[in-house]
Amino acid sequence: MAGDDEDSWLSQFKAADCFDSVDTQIAGLGEIGDIQQLYIDHAQAAIDSLNG
């Protein structure tokens, strides 16, 4: 993802110091409300399937 984590591709590109700048189009899928809701819905479906 394009986060600030040390192992993100964005951080690695910046650390390489081979580019004048590195820009991203989105900050990361985890910061998009609709994507968050997909994860929530999926997690709830998984929990529901375990509870029968």
C-alpha positions as CSV (number, residue, x, y, z in Angstrom):
1,M,0.0,0.0,0.0
2,A,0.9,3.6,-0.2
3,G,1.2,4.1,3.5
4,D,4.0,5.5,5.7
5,D,4.9,2.0,7.0
6,E,8.6,1.2,6.6
7,D,7.8,-1.8,4.3
8,S,5.3,0.0,2.1
9,W,6.3,0.5,-1.6
10,L,5.9,4.2,-1.1
11,S,8.5,4.3,1.8
12,Q,10.8,2.1,-0.2
13,F,10.7,4.3,-3.3
14,K,11.4,7.4,-1.1
15,A,14.2,5.6,0.7
16,A,15.8,4.6,-2.6
17,D,16.4,8.3,-3.3
18,C,16.3,7.7,-7.0
19,F,13.3,10.0,-7.8
20,D,12.8,13.8,-7.5
21,S,9.4,13.0,-5.9
22,V,7.0,10.1,-5.4
23,D,3.3,10.9,-5.5
24,T,0.3,8.6,-5.0
25,Q,-3.2,8.8,-6.4
26,I,-4.8,7.4,-3.2
27,A,-3.5,7.2,0.3
28,G,-4.4,3.5,0.7
29,L,-7.5,1.3,0.4
30,G,-7.8,1.0,4.1
31,E,-8.6,4.7,4.3
32,I,-11.6,4.6,1.9
33,G,-14.9,4.3,3.7
34,D,-16.5,2.0,1.1
35,I,-13.5,-0.4,1.4
36,Q,-13.6,-0.3,5.2
37,Q,-17.3,-1.3,4.9
38,L,-16.4,-4.2,2.7
39,Y,-14.0,-5.5,5.3
40,I,-16.6,-5.0,8.1
41,D,-19.3,-6.8,6.1
42,H,-16.9,-9.7,5.2
43,A,-15.8,-10.1,8.9
44,Q,-19.4,-10.1,10.1
45,A,-20.4,-12.7,7.5
46,A,-17.5,-14.9,8.7
47,I,-18.6,-14.5,12.3
48,D,-22.2,-15.2,11.5
49,S,-21.2,-18.4,9.6
50,L,-19.3,-19.6,12.6
51,N,-22.3,-18.9,14.9
52,G,-24.7,-20.8,12.7
